[in-house]
Amino acid sequence: MEGKDQKFLEFLVQSIVDHPDAVKVERKVDEMGVLLTLHVHPTDMAQVIGRRGSTAQSIRSLLKIVGIKNNARVNLKIAEPEGSTREARSAVDRAVEDVNL
């Protein structure tokens, strides 16, 4: 299974984002199974997560199938990119708090 899950995830995500060259997948194996950490361009996060997390859940389901086929437990972690909307919102919240003193 060496890396088949990683290559599958890279191919899948590169097919749905606007910046396929920014897609990077880190693979780590431990006693719990395989952990794939997905890094994407900040503007592509919405496409990867989908409405109400539906796309991310579908990707996780497909990875579980790949894992079952290869007798491994595969988990996906989507890394929060720098400059994402969540970080931007946090900066705005901090600025508003500073103004309200």
URZI-V396399 format. One line per field, one symbol per residue. ss: DSSP state (~ for helix, > for strand, _ for the rest). phi: phi as a letter, one per 30 degrees, with the letter a starting at -180 (. if undefined). burial: + if it has 24 or more other ideal C-beta (glycine too) atoms within 12 Angstrom, else -. A space follows every 10 residues. Layout:
BEGIN
ss=???
phi=???
burial=???
END
This chain:
BEGIN
ss=___~~~~~~~ ~~~~~~___~ ~~_>>>>>>> __>>>>>>>_ _~~~~~~~~_ ~~~~~~~~~~ ~~~~~~~~~_ ___>>>>>__ ____~~~~~~ ~~~~~~~~~~ _
phi=.eidddddde dddddccdbd dcdbbccbcb ddkccccccb dedceddddi dhiddddddd dddddddddc hbccccbcdd ddiddddddd ddeddddddd g
burial=----++-+++ -+++-++--- -++++-+--- ---+++-+++ +--++++++- ----++--++ --++-++--- -+-+++-++- +--------- ---------- -
END
